[in-house]
Amino acid sequence: MEMTKKIAIIGAGPGGLAAGMLLSQLGYEVNIYEKNDRIGGRTALHKMGKYSFDIGPSALTMTHVLTSLFMDCKRDILDYVSLLPINPIHTLYFQEVTFPLYSDYAATKAVIKTYFPGEEEGFDRFMKENTKKMLYISPLNQFNYSSLFDFFRPTTLRAIPSLTLGRSLMDDLARYFNSKYLRLAFSLQMRYLGMSPWDIPAAYSIVPFSEFYYGTFHPIGGQNKIVEAMQQVVTENKGKFFFNSEVTDFELEGNEIKGARLASGQVIEADYYFTNLDFMYSLGNKPNNHLEKKEYSSSAFMLYLGLSIVLPLSHQSIVFPDNYREFSDNTIHKKILSKDLAIHITNPSATDNTMAPINHSSIRIMVSVPNNTSAIDWDKETKEFRQLILDTVKERLDFPDLDDYIEEEYIITPKDWEEKYHVKYGAVFGLQHLTRQHGFLHPSKKLPKYKNLFVIGAGALSGSSLPFIIENAQITTRKFLQKENPSNQ
């Protein structure tokens, strides 16, 4: 009788959990090793007293990707998680105008007609052309572009016009919208990708498009409920979790991994290893100079506040500075702090009454800031920067002084992202999504190849949001199965 193959998955973030679900469903013996005391990585829950917060993602779009993952495991996602639509998707606060945008096509069109008469036709074209773009670009995710030849597949060649090569997102949006406010409203990429919309390739217009096309959702209890559901499926499939188990390096023999060493000194043996990219850096502990030269995304200064007050805010609000381009340049290129900030406020209590007690709010405030390749000393800057954020919120939203209502508070600076969460340079969105760092040019393709090692997680691909991470785990699992059973190809 054939022995069950053993698989060690390193990291219990969404990528590791998705691979764990699929592999345990197929009958492999799956063990997941996590350096922290809980699952989720940056999708974890942070609890303070009576208040609950999502550390990382604040909304879920493209829910069909999650649904298909659960279907692959013969499960119905709705047996595990209750998803509530977020509407409006966000409310945008500019100095001169404030308006909401909805996932309902007609509602967004009505807003555009009210505030920007004559621009509705541009919205129609934006949606129509991006629907086509989505159809062409989506299949490209199935390839890993490990070589130049992948670019000459028929699917890639068909997609090239949709990739709008050489254009930035802002150039692209100018084709649809005359209003600078609408262009900014449809280019909130810095929130997801940690980049300036003037740098980001035009292909990424499918990100704002997906919010309007698929809608955005909040699971009751927070985004962390999604990773809890994934953990539950792995456990139902007899997969095991080992917490406080940091993998520090691998034992190598030729082009094969013989074992993964834990910080405790224990060596884990498995037939195959699935790992998040952070651990790839430590492979053989050789300095990777080409990784140092890469361009990393911005970081984020996070403020989590438990407030004894209800704020009149929708689920997501974005306060724009006077000059968004200058804010982007300061953050990404000059790597200095701005005085006039772009502030993203998440107020899950608007959708879900389980996140804070009645008549209270769990508020999360995020400001994009330079990553740790800057010379910013966060031990010195944190207090003043926190005050600047609260002053800006008070002034721009006409709020009372939030300091008077804070019952719980937690701050994460770029320094914390690097030291506590092991995020290189505190760049929370990983590498910048630039054409020269994509596909077969992505650093994960330059790392040494080991025949029983597979790379998953946000660092293994261009796209750091949950749907992309899950798709990547599905693709990597398929590649693994092709390797395991070449006759089935």
C-alpha positions as CSV (number, residue, x, y, z in Angstrom):
1,M,0.0,0.0,0.0
2,E,1.3,3.4,-1.0
3,M,2.3,5.7,1.9
4,T,0.5,9.0,2.2
5,K,2.8,11.8,1.1
6,K,3.7,14.4,3.8
7,I,3.4,18.1,3.0
8,A,4.9,20.8,5.3
9,I,3.3,24.3,4.7
10,I,5.3,27.2,6.2
11,G,3.1,30.1,7.3
12,A,-0.6,30.1,8.2
13,G,-1.5,33.2,6.2
14,P,-4.3,33.0,3.5
15,G,-1.9,31.5,0.9
16,G,-0.7,28.7,3.3
17,L,-4.3,28.0,4.4
18,A,-5.7,27.8,0.8
19,A,-2.9,25.4,-0.2
20,G,-3.6,23.4,3.0
21,M,-7.3,23.2,2.2
22,L,-6.7,21.9,-1.3
23,L,-4.0,19.4,-0.4
24,S,-5.7,18.0,2.7
25,Q,-8.9,17.6,0.6
26,L,-6.9,15.5,-1.8
27,G,-5.8,13.2,1.0
28,Y,-2.2,14.4,1.6
29,E,-0.9,14.6,5.2
30,V,-0.7,18.3,5.7
31,N,1.2,20.0,8.6
32,I,1.1,23.8,8.8
33,Y,3.9,25.6,10.8
34,E,3.3,29.2,11.9
35,K,5.8,31.5,13.7
36,N,3.0,33.3,15.6
37,D,0.5,31.9,18.1
38,R,-2.4,32.2,15.7
39,I,-3.4,31.9,12.0
40,G,-3.9,34.7,9.6
41,G,-0.7,36.7,9.4
42,R,-1.8,40.2,8.5
43,T,-5.4,39.0,8.1
44,A,-5.6,38.3,11.9
45,L,-8.0,39.7,14.4
46,H,-6.8,42.2,16.9
47,K,-9.0,42.4,20.0
48,M,-8.8,45.2,22.6
49,G,-11.3,45.0,25.5
50,K,-14.7,45.1,24.0
51,Y,-13.4,46.1,20.5
52,S,-12.5,44.0,17.5
53,F,-10.3,45.1,14.6
54,D,-9.0,43.6,11.3
55,I,-5.2,44.1,11.3
56,G,-5.0,44.1,7.5
57,P,-7.6,43.9,4.7
58,S,-10.7,46.0,5.3
59,A,-13.0,44.7,2.5
60,L,-13.3,41.7,0.3
61,T,-14.1,41.8,-3.4
62,M,-14.2,39.1,-6.1
63,T,-15.9,36.7,-3.7
64,H,-16.3,34.1,-6.5
65,V,-12.6,33.3,-6.0
66,L,-13.2,32.3,-2.4
67,T,-16.5,30.5,-3.3
68,S,-14.6,28.4,-5.8
69,L,-11.9,27.5,-3.3
70,F,-14.5,26.2,-0.9
71,M,-16.3,24.4,-3.8
72,D,-13.0,22.6,-4.7
73,C,-13.1,21.3,-1.1
74,K,-16.8,20.2,-1.4
75,R,-17.9,23.0,1.0
76,D,-20.2,25.9,0.8
77,I,-18.5,29.1,2.0
78,L,-21.8,30.4,3.4
79,D,-21.9,27.5,5.9
80,Y,-18.8,29.1,7.4
81,V,-19.0,32.9,6.9
82,S,-21.8,35.4,6.6
83,L,-20.9,38.1,4.0
84,L,-22.6,41.5,4.2
85,P,-22.4,43.9,1.2
86,I,-20.6,47.2,1.9
87,N,-22.6,50.1,0.5
88,P,-21.5,52.7,-0.3
89,I,-18.2,51.1,-1.2
90,H,-16.6,54.3,0.1
91,T,-17.3,57.9,0.7
92,L,-14.7,60.3,-0.7
93,Y,-13.9,63.6,1.0
94,F,-12.2,66.2,-1.2
95,Q,-11.8,69.8,0.0
96,E,-14.5,71.0,-2.4
97,V,-16.8,68.1,-2.7
98,T,-17.9,64.9,-0.9
99,F,-19.6,62.0,-2.6
100,P,-20.2,58.2,-2.1
101,L,-19.7,55.5,-4.7
102,Y,-21.8,52.3,-4.7
103,S,-21.3,48.7,-6.1
104,D,-24.8,49.1,-7.6
105,Y,-24.2,50.2,-11.2
106,A,-27.3,52.5,-11.4
107,A,-26.5,54.1,-8.0
108,T,-23.0,55.0,-8.9
109,K,-24.2,56.3,-12.3
110,A,-26.8,58.5,-10.5
111,V,-24.1,59.9,-8.2
112,I,-21.8,60.7,-11.1
113,K,-24.8,62.4,-12.9
114,T,-25.6,64.5,-9.8
115,Y,-22.1,65.7,-9.0
116,F,-20.4,65.5,-12.4
117,P,-23.1,65.9,-15.1
118,G,-22.0,64.6,-18.5
119,E,-19.4,62.1,-17.0
120,E,-21.8,59.2,-16.8
121,E,-21.0,58.1,-20.4
122,G,-17.3,57.8,-19.4
123,F,-18.3,55.5,-16.5
124,D,-20.3,53.3,-19.0
125,R,-17.2,53.0,-21.2
126,F,-14.9,52.4,-18.2
127,M,-17.1,49.4,-17.1
128,K,-17.6,48.0,-20.6
129,E,-13.9,48.1,-21.6
130,N,-12.7,46.8,-18.3
131,T,-15.2,43.9,-18.5
132,K,-13.3,42.9,-21.7
133,K,-9.9,43.5,-20.1
134,M,-10.9,41.3,-17.1
135,L,-11.8,38.4,-19.5
136,Y,-8.4,38.7,-21.3
137,I,-6.2,39.3,-18.3
138,S,-7.7,36.8,-15.9
139,P,-6.3,33.7,-17.7
140,L,-2.8,35.2,-17.5
141,N,-2.9,34.5,-13.8
142,Q,-2.8,30.8,-14.6
143,F,0.7,31.0,-15.9
144,N,3.8,31.5,-13.8
145,Y,5.8,33.2,-16.6
146,S,8.9,31.4,-15.7
147,S,10.3,32.1,-19.1
148,L,10.0,34.4,-22.1
149,F,8.2,31.7,-24.0
150,D,5.1,32.1,-21.7
151,F,4.7,35.6,-23.2
152,F,4.1,34.0,-26.7
153,R,1.1,31.8,-25.6
154,P,-2.0,32.7,-27.6
155,T,-3.7,33.8,-24.4
156,T,-1.0,36.3,-23.7
157,L,-0.9,37.7,-27.2
158,R,-4.7,38.1,-27.2
159,A,-4.4,40.0,-23.9
160,I,-1.6,42.4,-25.0
161,P,-4.0,45.2,-26.3
162,S,-5.9,45.0,-22.9
163,L,-2.6,45.4,-21.0
164,T,-2.4,48.9,-22.3
165,L,1.4,48.7,-22.0
166,G,3.3,51.9,-21.5
167,R,0.4,53.7,-20.0
168,S,-0.1,54.6,-16.4
169,L,-3.4,54.1,-14.6
170,M,-3.9,57.9,-14.5
171,D,-3.3,58.2,-18.3
172,D,-5.8,55.5,-18.8
173,L,-8.5,57.1,-16.6
174,A,-8.1,60.4,-18.4
175,R,-9.6,58.5,-21.4
176,Y,-12.9,58.1,-19.4
177,F,-13.1,61.0,-17.0
178,N,-12.5,64.7,-17.3
179,S,-13.0,65.4,-13.6
180,K,-9.8,65.0,-11.5
181,Y,-12.1,63.9,-8.6
182,L,-13.4,61.0,-10.6
183,R,-9.9,60.0,-11.8
184,L,-8.8,59.9,-8.2
185,A,-12.0,58.1,-7.1
186,F,-11.2,55.3,-9.7
187,S,-7.5,55.1,-8.8
188,L,-7.5,54.3,-5.1
189,Q,-4.7,51.8,-5.9
190,M,-2.4,53.2,-3.2
191,R,-4.7,51.6,-0.8
192,Y,-4.2,48.1,-2.2
193,L,-0.9,48.2,-3.9
194,G,1.1,50.8,-2.1
195,M,1.9,52.7,-5.3
196,S,1.2,56.0,-7.0
197,P,-1.5,55.9,-9.6
198,W,0.8,57.9,-11.8
199,D,3.3,55.0,-11.8
200,I,1.1,52.0,-11.7
201,P,0.5,50.1,-15.0
202,A,-2.9,50.8,-16.7
203,A,-3.7,47.1,-16.6
204,Y,-4.6,47.6,-12.9
205,S,-7.8,49.5,-13.7
206,I,-9.3,46.0,-13.2
207,V,-8.9,46.5,-9.4
208,P,-11.3,49.5,-9.1
209,F,-13.5,47.9,-11.8
210,S,-13.8,44.7,-9.7
211,E,-15.2,46.7,-6.8
212,F,-18.0,48.1,-8.9
213,Y,-18.6,44.9,-10.9
214,Y,-18.4,42.3,-8.1
215,G,-19.2,44.5,-5.1
216,T,-17.3,44.6,-1.8
217,F,-18.2,42.6,1.3
218,H,-17.6,42.4,5.0
219,P,-17.8,39.1,6.9
220,I,-19.7,39.4,10.2
221,G,-17.0,39.5,12.8
222,G,-14.4,40.9,10.4
223,Q,-12.1,39.7,7.5
224,N,-10.4,37.3,10.0
225,K,-13.5,35.1,9.8
226,I,-12.4,34.1,6.3
227,V,-9.1,32.7,7.5
228,E,-10.8,31.0,10.5
229,A,-13.2,29.3,8.0
230,M,-10.1,28.1,6.0
231,Q,-8.5,26.8,9.1
232,Q,-11.7,24.9,10.0
233,V,-11.7,23.1,6.6
234,V,-8.0,22.1,7.0
235,T,-8.8,20.7,10.5
236,E,-11.9,18.9,9.2
237,N,-9.6,17.3,6.6
238,K,-7.3,16.1,9.4
239,G,-4.6,18.7,8.7
240,K,-2.6,19.8,11.7
241,F,-1.3,23.2,12.9
242,F,1.9,23.9,14.9
243,F,2.0,27.4,16.4
244,N,5.1,29.3,17.7
245,S,7.0,27.2,15.2
246,E,9.2,29.5,13.1
247,V,11.1,27.9,10.3
248,T,14.6,29.5,10.2
249,D,16.3,27.6,7.4
250,F,16.3,24.5,5.2
251,E,18.5,21.5,5.1
252,L,19.5,21.0,1.5
253,E,20.9,18.0,-0.5
254,G,21.6,18.9,-4.1
255,N,18.4,20.4,-5.6
256,E,16.2,18.9,-2.9
257,I,15.1,20.0,0.6
258,K,15.7,17.3,3.2
259,G,14.3,19.2,6.2
260,A,13.1,22.5,7.6
261,R,14.7,23.6,10.8
262,L,12.6,25.4,13.4
263,A,14.0,28.1,15.8
264,S,13.8,25.5,18.5
265,G,16.3,23.4,16.6
266,Q,13.8,20.7,15.7
267,V,14.0,19.5,12.1
268,I,10.8,18.8,10.2
269,E,10.8,16.2,7.4
270,A,8.3,16.1,4.6
271,D,8.1,15.0,1.0
272,Y,7.1,18.5,-0.2
273,Y,7.4,22.0,1.2
274,F,5.1,25.0,0.4
275,T,6.5,28.3,1.7
276,N,5.8,32.0,1.8
277,L,8.4,34.1,0.1
278,D,9.8,35.6,3.2
279,F,11.4,32.2,4.0
280,M,12.9,32.1,0.5
281,Y,15.2,34.9,1.5
282,S,16.8,32.8,4.1
283,L,17.4,29.8,1.8
284,G,21.0,29.1,2.2
285,N,21.2,32.5,4.0
286,K,23.0,34.0,1.0
287,P,22.6,37.8,0.6
288,N,20.3,38.4,-2.3
289,N,21.6,41.6,-3.9
290,H,19.0,41.7,-6.6
291,L,16.4,41.7,-4.0
292,E,17.9,44.8,-2.3
293,K,17.8,46.7,-5.6
294,K,14.1,46.1,-6.3
295,E,11.5,48.8,-5.8
296,Y,9.3,48.2,-2.8
297,S,5.8,49.5,-2.1
298,S,4.9,52.1,0.5
299,S,4.3,51.2,4.1
300,A,1.3,52.1,6.3
301,F,0.9,53.9,9.6
302,M,-2.1,52.3,11.3
303,L,-4.2,53.6,14.2
304,Y,-6.8,51.3,15.8
305,L,-9.2,53.1,18.0
306,G,-12.0,51.9,20.3
307,L,-14.2,54.9,20.7
308,S,-17.1,55.5,23.1
309,I,-19.0,57.4,20.4
310,V,-20.8,56.5,17.1
311,L,-19.3,58.4,14.1
312,P,-21.5,59.3,11.2
313,L,-19.2,57.5,8.7
314,S,-19.9,54.9,6.1
315,H,-17.9,51.6,6.2
316,Q,-14.9,53.1,4.3
317,S,-14.1,56.8,4.0
318,I,-11.1,58.4,2.2
319,V,-10.0,61.9,3.0
320,F,-8.0,63.4,0.2
321,P,-5.2,66.0,0.5
322,D,-5.2,69.1,-1.6
323,N,-2.5,67.7,-3.9
324,Y,-2.7,63.9,-4.1
325,R,0.1,63.7,-6.6
326,E,2.5,65.5,-4.2
327,F,1.4,63.2,-1.4
328,S,2.1,60.2,-3.7
329,D,5.5,61.5,-4.7
330,N,6.5,62.2,-1.1
331,T,5.5,58.8,0.0
332,I,6.8,56.6,-2.9
333,H,9.7,58.6,-4.4
334,K,11.0,61.2,-2.0
335,K,10.3,59.0,1.0
336,I,9.4,61.9,3.3
337,L,6.3,62.4,5.4
338,S,3.6,64.8,4.1
339,K,1.8,67.4,6.2
340,D,-1.4,67.2,4.1
341,L,-2.4,63.5,4.3
342,A,-4.5,61.0,2.4
343,I,-6.4,59.2,5.2
344,H,-8.3,55.9,4.8
345,I,-10.8,55.3,7.7
346,T,-12.6,52.0,8.1
347,N,-15.7,51.9,10.3
348,P,-16.9,48.3,10.3
349,S,-19.6,49.3,12.9
350,A,-21.5,50.9,10.0
351,T,-22.1,47.4,8.6
352,D,-21.6,45.0,11.5
353,N,-22.7,45.6,15.1
354,T,-20.5,42.8,16.5
355,M,-17.2,44.8,16.1
356,A,-17.9,47.2,19.0
357,P,-20.4,47.6,21.8
358,I,-23.7,49.4,21.0
359,N,-23.1,53.2,20.7
360,H,-19.4,52.6,20.4
361,S,-17.1,52.3,17.3
362,S,-14.0,50.3,16.3
363,I,-12.2,52.6,13.9
364,R,-9.2,51.8,11.9
365,I,-7.2,54.7,10.3
366,M,-4.6,54.0,7.7
367,V,-2.1,56.5,6.2
368,S,0.3,55.5,3.4
369,V,3.8,56.4,4.5
370,P,7.3,55.7,3.1
371,N,8.8,52.2,3.7
372,N,11.8,51.7,5.8
373,T,14.3,52.5,3.1
374,S,13.6,56.1,4.2
375,A,15.5,57.7,7.0
376,I,12.4,58.2,9.2
377,D,12.8,57.5,12.9
378,W,9.4,56.2,14.0
379,D,10.4,56.2,17.7
380,K,10.7,60.0,17.3
381,E,7.9,60.7,14.8
382,T,5.0,58.5,16.0
383,K,3.5,60.8,18.6
384,E,3.5,63.9,16.4
385,F,2.3,62.0,13.3
386,R,-0.6,60.4,15.3
387,Q,-1.6,63.9,16.4
388,L,-1.5,65.2,12.8
389,I,-3.8,62.4,11.7
390,L,-6.3,63.1,14.5
391,D,-6.2,66.9,13.9
392,T,-6.8,66.3,10.1
393,V,-9.8,64.0,10.8
394,K,-11.3,66.5,13.2
395,E,-10.9,69.4,10.8
396,R,-11.9,67.7,7.5
397,L,-14.8,65.7,8.8
398,D,-16.0,68.3,11.3
399,F,-15.7,65.8,14.1
400,P,-15.3,66.3,17.9
401,D,-11.9,65.7,19.3
402,L,-11.5,61.9,19.1
403,D,-8.9,61.9,21.9
404,D,-11.8,62.6,24.3
405,Y,-13.5,59.3,23.3
406,I,-10.6,56.8,23.0
407,E,-11.0,53.8,25.3
408,E,-8.6,51.5,23.5
409,E,-5.7,52.4,21.1
410,Y,-3.1,50.4,19.2
411,I,-0.6,51.8,16.7
412,I,1.4,49.9,14.0
413,T,4.3,51.9,12.4
414,P,6.5,50.8,9.4
415,K,9.1,49.8,12.0
416,D,6.6,47.5,13.7
417,W,5.6,46.0,10.3
418,E,9.2,45.0,9.8
419,E,10.1,43.9,13.4
420,K,6.8,42.3,14.6
421,Y,5.3,41.1,11.3
422,H,8.6,40.3,9.4
423,V,7.6,42.4,6.4
424,K,10.7,43.4,4.5
425,Y,11.3,47.2,4.8
426,G,7.8,47.4,6.3
427,A,6.6,47.5,2.7
428,V,3.1,46.1,3.4
429,F,2.2,45.5,-0.2
430,G,5.5,43.8,-1.1
431,L,7.3,44.7,-4.3
432,Q,5.9,47.5,-6.4
433,H,3.7,46.2,-9.3
434,L,5.9,47.5,-12.0
435,T,6.2,45.9,-15.4
436,R,9.9,45.3,-14.9
437,Q,9.2,43.3,-11.7
438,H,6.3,41.2,-13.2
439,G,6.0,37.7,-14.5
440,F,9.3,36.0,-15.2
441,L,11.1,39.2,-14.1
442,H,9.6,38.7,-10.6
443,P,12.4,38.0,-8.1
444,S,10.7,34.7,-7.0
445,K,11.6,33.4,-10.5
446,K,15.3,34.1,-9.9
447,L,15.7,32.1,-6.6
448,P,17.3,28.7,-6.6
449,K,15.0,25.9,-7.7
450,Y,14.4,23.0,-5.5
451,K,12.3,20.1,-6.9
452,N,10.2,19.6,-3.8
453,L,9.6,23.3,-2.9
454,F,6.6,25.4,-4.0
455,V,6.2,29.2,-3.4
456,I,2.9,30.6,-2.3
457,G,1.6,33.8,-0.6
458,A,1.6,37.5,-1.4
459,G,5.3,37.6,-2.1
460,A,5.1,35.0,-4.9
461,L,3.0,37.0,-7.3
462,S,2.1,40.5,-8.4
463,G,-1.1,41.2,-6.5
464,S,-1.3,41.3,-2.7
465,S,-5.0,41.1,-2.2
466,L,-6.8,38.0,-0.9
467,P,-8.4,36.9,-4.2
468,F,-4.9,37.0,-5.9
469,I,-3.3,35.1,-3.0
470,I,-6.0,32.4,-3.2
471,E,-5.7,32.1,-7.0
472,N,-2.0,31.7,-6.7
473,A,-2.4,28.9,-4.1
474,Q,-4.8,27.1,-6.5
475,I,-2.3,27.5,-9.4
476,T,0.6,26.3,-7.3
477,T,-1.4,23.3,-6.2
478,R,-2.2,22.4,-9.8
479,K,1.5,22.6,-10.7
480,F,2.3,20.4,-7.8
481,L,-0.2,17.8,-8.9
482,Q,1.2,17.9,-12.5
483,K,4.6,17.1,-11.0
484,E,3.2,14.3,-8.8
485,N,1.1,12.7,-11.6
486,P,2.7,13.6,-14.9
487,S,0.5,11.1,-16.7
488,N,-2.6,13.2,-15.8
489,Q,-1.5,16.2,-17.7
